[in-house]
Amino acid sequence: MIDFSLTLEQRILQTKARDFAQREIIPIVQIIEEFNNPQIEPWDFCQNVFYKGAELGFTSLLVPKEYGGLGRKCVDLVLILEELGAADTSIACSYFNLTAAMSLFVTRAGTNEQQKRILSHLRAGQPQLYSAAESEPNVATSDLFCPLPDAKIGIKTFAQRDGDAYILNGQKSSLVTNVGIADAYFIIARTDLDKPLRESMSIFYVPADTPGLKFGKRTEMIGWKTSHHAPIHLDNVRVPAENLLGQEGEAAKLLMLLPEVAIGLAASYVGLARAAYEYALDYAKKRVSWGRPIIEHQAVALKLADMMINTQAARLTVWEAANTADTDPQLAAMVKAPAAKTFAVDVAIKNAQTAVEILGGYGVTKESQAGKFLADACIGYSCDFTREVLRLGLVSCL
């Protein structure tokens, strides 16, 4: 028997996240959107929100209790992220999902010593924001999926072994999340330039105050106004060998242990899809045309019905992926997570576009949220790989 009902504990968690999003996130988003000034640093407004969410356990939800986390499941995480995503997808993805996933990654890929050291802040009650640096300028991130055994293909950042440390040199693209505001970075670099990418990628834990780690100007995007993305320059960054997660060349294999990144992102986009639907529904009930609310016109009613159906379908796809992550991580990483991410983003884009259509002229004004929904939704298209790359990867697993 298939049971989609939530436990009492999960409903309480969901309500807690919804109340937090309404009370803490939405007011901050309104301030940043109203200013609409690229000179404003969103983190100045979002930092306190992140800390409050971390205190509620949103970033340590998946970490085992022995390391100071809550020891919950991926299904619990997606309940939270849908609520946060409904308030603002950018905050949900950039600050909460990424940090929660990378905290979990340490427990799966790190040694006992690394787990205790890197996650010590949890027991101390001192939240840390994480960044994961993979993409590079002039190097397609989709190279990770390239099956060709050509060592020239892929990222160029190089980690040279030097005694009990590694010296990192290279650049990461202007699209890396939380650059310049994170407390620590998980940086992917090559440890052997003569081997194909999948055999030579390694991942390093690098605290933000490490000498030689330099950050560029914040990247302004069409959406995700509350986030912070910027390039990283690595100039002879000396990283202790004890900060190498796993063995040399194991990054590709280790990252397959983390389907929660894509699943959490997908859950955030279900939240956006739901928010766009609810916003359009509310407008359609109030806006009058030909003497009656426009929801009573079939053309509008059918659009709203499709928005509701698509949102429900995306949610169930994400829930299944989350359940699989808890029971069969490899299947989740190879199939369920990319499928959920692709579908949820597609639904979010479609719902946002439909919301713009239902609002008519108001849909393209700044006073309406429909345009924000659409801009935020479109960023999900290429975030964490494009839908085309993810679909090609899915086909290879069938």
Backbone torsions as a table, in degrees:
resi	resn	phi	psi	omega
1	MET	NA	135.3	178.7
2	ILE	-95.6	126.9	-177.7
3	ASP	-122.8	115.3	-179.3
4	PHE	-99.5	6.8	-178.9
5	SER	-75.9	150.6	179.6
6	LEU	-94.1	149.0	175.1
7	THR	-73.1	165.6	177.9
8	LEU	-59.1	-41.1	179.9
9	GLU	-63.0	-38.9	179.0
10	GLN	-69.5	-37.9	177.6
11	ARG	-64.9	-38.1	177.4
12	ILE	-65.0	-42.6	178.0
13	LEU	-61.9	-43.3	179.3
14	GLN	-62.2	-44.1	179.3
15	THR	-65.5	-39.7	178.2
16	LYS	-60.7	-42.9	179.7
17	ALA	-67.7	-39.3	-179.7
18	ARG	-65.7	-43.7	178.7
19	ASP	-64.0	-41.2	178.8
20	PHE	-62.2	-44.0	-178.9
21	ALA	-62.7	-42.7	-179.5
22	GLN	-68.6	-39.5	-173.5
23	ARG	-82.4	-38.2	-171.3
24	GLU	-107.0	-40.6	-172.3
25	ILE	-83.2	-50.4	-174.4
26	ILE	-57.1	-44.4	178.2
27	PRO	-60.7	-37.9	179.1
28	ILE	-67.6	-41.9	179.0
29	VAL	-61.2	-41.9	179.8
30	GLN	-61.7	-40.5	179.4
31	ILE	-63.0	-48.2	-177.5
32	ILE	-66.2	-40.6	-179.8
33	GLU	-66.8	-38.7	-178.3
34	GLU	-69.5	-38.0	176.6
35	PHE	-65.4	-44.4	179.1
36	ASN	47.1	45.6	-176.3
37	ASN	-119.8	115.4	-178.3
38	PRO	-63.3	-14.6	179.1
39	GLN	-79.8	-14.4	179.2
40	ILE	-74.7	135.3	177.2
41	GLU	-92.5	108.2	-177.1
42	PRO	-57.2	-33.2	-177.1
43	TRP	-63.3	-27.0	177.1
44	ASP	-60.7	-31.7	179.7
45	PHE	-92.0	-33.3	-172.7
46	CYS	-88.7	-17.1	-175.5
47	GLN	-57.6	-46.5	-179.2
48	ASN	-66.0	-35.6	176.8
49	VAL	-63.0	-43.5	179.6
50	PHE	-62.0	-45.3	-179.2
51	TYR	-62.4	-41.3	179.3
52	LYS	-65.5	-40.7	178.2
53	GLY	-66.3	-37.6	178.3
54	ALA	-64.6	-38.3	177.8
55	GLU	-63.2	-29.1	177.7
56	LEU	-81.2	-5.6	177.6
57	GLY	94.6	9.5	-176.1
58	PHE	-66.6	-27.4	-179.0
59	THR	-97.4	-14.2	-179.7
60	SER	-114.5	14.8	-174.8
61	LEU	-56.5	-40.4	-173.4
62	LEU	-91.0	-10.0	-177.9
63	VAL	-75.0	133.8	178.7
64	PRO	-55.6	152.0	-175.7
65	LYS	-61.8	-31.7	-177.7
66	GLU	-65.0	-16.7	178.0
67	TYR	-105.2	8.4	177.6
68	GLY	98.7	5.2	178.6
69	GLY	-91.4	-171.1	-179.1
70	LEU	-98.3	-12.5	177.4
71	GLY	64.3	33.4	-178.6
72	ARG	-93.8	179.6	-174.2
73	LYS	-102.0	167.3	179.5
74	CYS	-61.9	-33.0	177.9
75	VAL	-58.6	-38.9	178.6
76	ASP	-66.2	-38.8	179.9
77	LEU	-62.3	-42.6	-176.9
78	VAL	-68.5	-28.8	175.6
79	LEU	-63.0	-42.5	179.0
80	ILE	-67.2	-47.4	-173.5
81	LEU	-68.7	-29.3	175.1
82	GLU	-63.8	-41.5	180.0
83	GLU	-67.1	-42.9	178.2
84	LEU	-66.8	-39.4	179.9
85	GLY	-65.5	-30.8	177.6
86	ALA	-66.7	-28.5	177.3
87	ALA	-83.5	-42.8	177.5
88	ASP	-168.7	113.1	-177.6
89	THR	-63.6	-35.6	-177.5
90	SER	-61.9	-48.1	178.9
91	ILE	-64.2	-42.0	-179.4
92	ALA	-61.0	-46.5	-175.9
93	CYS	-76.7	-50.6	-171.4
94	SER	-69.2	-46.9	-172.5
95	TYR	-94.5	-49.0	-172.2
96	PHE	-87.5	-48.8	-177.8
97	ASN	-65.7	-47.4	-177.0
98	LEU	-62.1	-45.3	-178.7
99	THR	-67.4	-41.1	178.8
100	ALA	-62.0	-42.7	-177.9
101	ALA	-68.7	-42.6	-178.8
102	MET	-71.4	-29.0	173.8
103	SER	-64.1	-43.2	176.8
104	LEU	-64.0	-38.0	-179.5
105	PHE	-57.8	-39.8	179.5
106	VAL	-61.3	-38.6	-179.2
107	THR	-70.7	-21.8	-178.5
108	ARG	-96.4	-34.4	-174.3
109	ALA	-103.7	-20.2	-174.5
110	GLY	-86.7	159.6	173.4
111	THR	-75.4	170.7	177.3
112	ASN	-57.8	-41.1	179.6
113	GLU	-64.0	-43.7	-179.9
114	GLN	-64.9	-41.6	-179.9
115	GLN	-60.7	-46.4	-179.3
116	LYS	-67.0	-41.0	-176.7
117	ARG	-73.6	-51.2	-174.4
118	ILE	-68.9	-34.5	-177.1
119	LEU	-97.8	11.5	-178.2
120	SER	-61.4	-24.9	-179.0
121	HIS	-65.0	-24.1	-178.8
122	LEU	-65.9	-47.0	178.3
123	ARG	-67.2	-28.5	-179.7
124	ALA	-81.7	-6.7	-179.4
125	GLY	68.9	33.9	-179.2
126	GLN	-121.4	91.2	-176.2
127	PRO	-57.8	142.4	175.8
128	GLN	-124.3	141.3	177.4
129	LEU	-95.8	134.9	-177.6
130	TYR	-111.7	158.6	173.7
131	SER	-135.4	145.4	176.3
132	ALA	-119.5	115.7	-173.1
133	ALA	-106.5	108.3	-178.5
134	GLU	-125.1	-53.8	-173.1
135	SER	-66.9	151.0	-178.7
136	GLU	-133.6	154.4	176.1
137	PRO	-66.0	138.8	177.6
138	ASN	65.7	15.0	174.8
139	VAL	-130.2	119.1	-179.8
140	ALA	-69.0	127.4	178.3
141	THR	-63.8	-24.1	177.6
142	SER	-66.4	-7.9	174.9
143	ASP	-59.2	-21.8	178.1
144	LEU	-61.1	-24.6	-179.0
145	PHE	-94.9	-1.9	-176.0
146	CYS	-71.4	124.7	-178.0
147	PRO	-84.8	-6.8	-176.4
148	LEU	-70.4	136.3	-178.6
149	PRO	-84.0	43.3	-177.6
150	ASP	-98.8	114.9	-176.9
151	ALA	-67.3	-15.4	-179.5
152	LYS	-78.7	-16.0	-178.6
153	ILE	-85.8	134.5	173.7
154	GLY	115.5	-173.3	-175.0
155	ILE	-60.7	154.1	-175.5
156	LYS	-110.3	-15.5	178.9
157	THR	-55.8	128.9	-172.0
158	PHE	-120.8	137.8	176.6
159	ALA	-113.7	108.6	-178.4
160	GLN	-94.7	125.3	178.5
161	ARG	-68.4	134.3	179.9
162	ASP	-142.1	88.4	-178.4
163	GLY	65.1	-120.8	-178.7
164	ASP	-94.6	24.6	-179.0
165	ALA	-148.2	174.4	173.2
166	TYR	-123.8	142.8	176.2
167	ILE	-107.1	116.4	-176.7
168	LEU	-100.3	131.9	175.2
169	ASN	-136.5	140.5	178.7
170	GLY	150.0	-168.9	-179.5
171	GLN	-137.0	146.6	172.4
172	LYS	-116.3	149.9	-169.5
173	SER	-68.6	169.4	-179.0
174	SER	-74.1	1.5	-177.1
175	LEU	-103.8	8.4	-179.0
176	VAL	-74.9	130.7	-174.5
177	THR	-74.6	137.6	173.6
178	ASN	69.3	16.3	178.3
179	VAL	-66.9	130.5	179.4
180	GLY	92.8	-13.3	179.0
181	ILE	-124.4	-13.5	-177.9
182	ALA	-72.0	154.7	175.3
183	ASP	-83.3	-25.6	-179.8
184	ALA	-157.4	156.2	-175.5
185	TYR	-124.8	141.4	170.3
186	PHE	-104.4	103.8	-171.3
187	ILE	-106.1	129.0	178.0
188	ILE	-95.0	129.7	-179.2
189	ALA	-143.1	159.4	174.9
190	ARG	-82.5	137.9	174.6
191	THR	-110.8	1.1	175.8
192	ASP	-157.1	108.5	-177.0
193	LEU	-79.3	-3.8	179.8
194	ASP	-96.2	-4.8	179.6
195	LYS	-107.9	154.4	176.3
196	PRO	-57.5	157.0	-174.0
197	LEU	-53.3	-46.6	-175.1
198	ARG	-67.4	-14.6	179.3
199	GLU	-105.2	-1.6	-173.1
200	SER	-127.6	1.6	179.2
201	MET	-83.2	135.2	175.9
202	SER	-130.5	160.0	-177.1
203	ILE	-126.2	133.7	-174.0
204	PHE	-122.9	141.9	173.3
205	TYR	-92.2	119.9	-174.1
206	VAL	-128.4	110.1	175.8
207	PRO	-60.0	150.7	-173.7
208	ALA	-64.1	-26.2	-177.0
209	ASP	-90.7	13.4	179.2
210	THR	-67.3	127.7	179.7
211	PRO	-57.8	140.6	179.2
212	GLY	93.0	-9.3	177.6
213	LEU	-88.1	113.1	-174.9
214	LYS	-122.4	143.9	-175.0
215	PHE	-118.4	139.6	-179.5
216	GLY	-90.5	-172.9	-178.5
217	LYS	-69.5	144.5	179.2
218	ARG	-59.8	136.0	179.4
219	THR	-85.8	127.3	177.3
220	GLU	-92.5	128.0	-177.9
221	MET	-117.4	168.7	-177.7
222	ILE	-70.4	-23.6	177.9
223	GLY	-136.3	-161.1	179.1
224	TRP	50.3	48.9	-175.6
225	LYS	-66.4	-19.1	-178.3
226	THR	-90.4	-0.4	-176.2
227	SER	-98.0	172.7	178.1
228	HIS	-135.0	114.2	176.5
229	HIS	-123.3	142.4	-178.9
230	ALA	-163.8	164.0	177.7
231	PRO	-80.8	157.4	174.2
232	ILE	-118.2	136.6	173.0
233	HIS	-115.1	124.3	179.8
234	LEU	-106.8	110.9	-176.3
235	ASP	-116.4	93.9	-178.3
236	ASN	51.5	51.0	179.5
237	VAL	-78.0	115.2	-177.9
238	ARG	-91.1	117.5	-177.0
239	VAL	-117.9	125.1	178.4
240	PRO	-57.1	141.8	-179.7
241	ALA	-58.1	-25.9	179.7
242	GLU	-69.6	-8.0	177.7
243	ASN	-98.0	5.1	171.8
244	LEU	-78.7	122.5	179.0
245	LEU	-88.7	123.5	-174.8
246	GLY	74.8	-157.3	178.8
247	GLN	-101.5	166.5	175.3
248	GLU	-57.6	137.2	176.7
249	GLY	79.1	8.0	-175.6
250	GLU	-100.7	4.0	-174.1
251	ALA	-57.7	-45.0	-178.5
252	ALA	-60.1	-43.0	-179.8
253	LYS	-68.3	-41.2	-178.2
254	LEU	-66.8	-38.4	-179.1
255	LEU	-67.4	-20.3	174.4
256	MET	-69.8	-11.8	176.6
257	LEU	-82.0	2.4	-171.0
258	LEU	-127.1	60.8	176.1
259	PRO	-66.9	-14.8	-177.2
260	GLU	-62.2	-26.3	179.1
261	VAL	-60.6	-54.2	-178.8
262	ALA	-68.3	-36.6	-179.6
263	ILE	-67.4	-41.6	177.5
264	GLY	-64.7	-40.6	176.6
265	LEU	-61.6	-42.9	179.0
266	ALA	-61.4	-41.8	179.0
267	ALA	-61.9	-39.3	178.4
268	SER	-62.6	-36.1	-179.9
269	TYR	-77.9	-25.1	169.2
270	VAL	-63.0	-39.7	176.5
271	GLY	-60.0	-43.1	178.1
272	LEU	-63.6	-44.0	179.5
273	ALA	-60.1	-42.1	178.8
274	ARG	-64.9	-42.9	-179.3
275	ALA	-62.8	-41.6	179.2
276	ALA	-63.7	-41.4	178.3
277	TYR	-63.6	-48.5	-177.9
278	GLU	-64.3	-36.2	179.4
279	TYR	-66.4	-45.2	179.6
280	ALA	-67.8	-37.5	179.0
281	LEU	-62.6	-45.7	179.8
282	ASP	-61.9	-42.5	179.3
283	TYR	-63.7	-43.1	-176.5
284	ALA	-65.6	-26.2	178.3
285	LYS	-77.9	-23.0	-175.7
286	LYS	-101.9	-32.6	-176.4
287	ARG	-74.6	129.0	-176.3
288	VAL	-107.9	133.6	176.4
289	SER	-141.8	131.9	-177.4
290	TRP	57.9	34.3	173.4
291	GLY	83.6	9.3	179.8
292	ARG	-151.3	157.7	178.7
293	PRO	-57.5	140.9	-174.5
294	ILE	-66.3	-15.7	176.1
295	ILE	-65.0	-19.8	179.1
296	GLU	-83.5	-5.4	173.2
297	HIS	-87.1	132.3	-174.8
298	GLN	-58.8	-37.7	-177.9
299	ALA	-58.9	-39.6	179.6
300	VAL	-78.9	-43.1	-178.2
301	ALA	-58.3	-41.3	-179.7
302	LEU	-66.3	-37.2	177.2
303	LYS	-63.1	-44.0	-179.9
304	LEU	-64.9	-38.4	178.0
305	ALA	-61.8	-43.6	178.6
306	ASP	-63.3	-39.5	179.1
307	MET	-62.0	-42.7	179.8
308	MET	-66.0	-44.8	-179.4
309	ILE	-62.5	-45.3	-178.9
310	ASN	-64.6	-38.8	178.6
311	THR	-63.9	-44.8	179.7
312	GLN	-63.1	-41.0	-179.8
313	ALA	-64.7	-41.9	179.3
314	ALA	-64.7	-41.7	179.6
315	ARG	-60.6	-45.3	-179.2
316	LEU	-65.4	-36.1	176.6
317	THR	-63.2	-40.9	179.2
318	VAL	-69.1	-42.3	179.0
319	TRP	-60.5	-41.5	179.1
320	GLU	-64.7	-42.1	178.7
321	ALA	-62.0	-41.0	179.4
322	ALA	-64.7	-42.1	177.9
323	ASN	-63.3	-39.0	178.4
324	THR	-66.8	-36.5	178.2
325	ALA	-60.8	-31.3	-180.0
326	ASP	-83.0	-17.5	-175.5
327	THR	-116.6	-33.4	-178.3
328	ASP	-145.3	78.0	-174.4
329	PRO	-55.4	-36.1	-178.2
330	GLN	-67.2	-44.7	177.1
331	LEU	-62.7	-39.3	179.1
332	ALA	-62.9	-44.8	-177.8
333	ALA	-66.9	-40.3	-174.3
334	MET	-81.0	-35.2	-170.7
335	VAL	-124.9	-58.6	-169.2
336	LYS	-66.8	-43.7	-177.8
337	ALA	-65.7	-50.8	178.3
338	PRO	-63.4	-32.9	177.5
339	ALA	-66.2	-43.1	-179.7
340	ALA	-65.3	-43.9	-179.0
341	LYS	-63.5	-46.4	-179.1
342	THR	-59.8	-48.8	-175.5
343	PHE	-69.5	-43.1	-178.2
344	ALA	-62.6	-41.5	179.1
345	VAL	-67.1	-42.1	177.5
346	ASP	-57.7	-43.9	-179.9
347	VAL	-66.0	-41.0	179.3
348	ALA	-62.1	-43.9	178.6
349	ILE	-62.6	-45.0	-179.0
350	LYS	-64.9	-44.2	179.4
351	ASN	-64.7	-40.7	178.8
352	ALA	-63.9	-42.2	178.1
353	GLN	-63.1	-41.5	179.6
354	THR	-66.6	-36.5	177.0
355	ALA	-61.2	-42.0	177.1
356	VAL	-59.6	-42.0	-179.0
357	GLU	-65.6	-43.5	-177.7
358	ILE	-66.0	-35.8	179.7
359	LEU	-77.2	-8.9	177.1
360	GLY	60.4	-129.8	-178.8
361	GLY	-60.7	-36.6	179.7
362	TYR	-67.5	-21.1	-178.4
363	GLY	-65.5	-21.3	-178.8
364	VAL	-108.1	16.6	177.9
365	THR	-99.9	158.3	179.2
366	LYS	-69.0	-27.7	-178.3
367	GLU	-72.2	-15.4	177.3
368	SER	-93.5	149.3	177.4
369	GLN	-86.2	-9.2	-175.3
370	ALA	-59.2	-41.9	179.1
371	GLY	-64.0	-38.4	177.0
372	LYS	-63.5	-43.6	178.2
373	PHE	-56.3	-44.4	-176.4
374	LEU	-68.4	-42.5	179.6
375	ALA	-64.1	-44.8	178.9
376	ASP	-64.6	-39.1	-178.7
377	ALA	-64.7	-41.4	-176.6
378	CYS	-65.2	-28.0	178.5
379	ILE	-66.0	-31.2	178.5
380	GLY	-64.5	-19.9	-178.9
381	TYR	-57.4	-42.9	-176.2
382	SER	-108.7	-5.0	179.0
383	CYS	-71.2	129.9	-178.9
384	ASP	60.7	45.8	178.8
385	PHE	82.6	144.9	179.3
386	THR	-72.7	160.2	-178.8
387	ARG	-63.3	-32.2	180.0
388	GLU	-64.9	-45.2	179.8
389	VAL	-64.4	-42.1	179.7
390	LEU	-65.0	-39.1	179.7
391	ARG	-68.6	-38.2	176.6
392	LEU	-64.3	-38.3	176.9
393	GLY	-64.6	-37.5	178.0
394	LEU	-62.8	-44.4	-179.0
395	VAL	-59.3	-38.0	-179.4
396	SER	-66.6	-17.9	-179.0
397	CYS	-95.4	-9.9	-175.7
398	LEU	-79.8	NA	NA
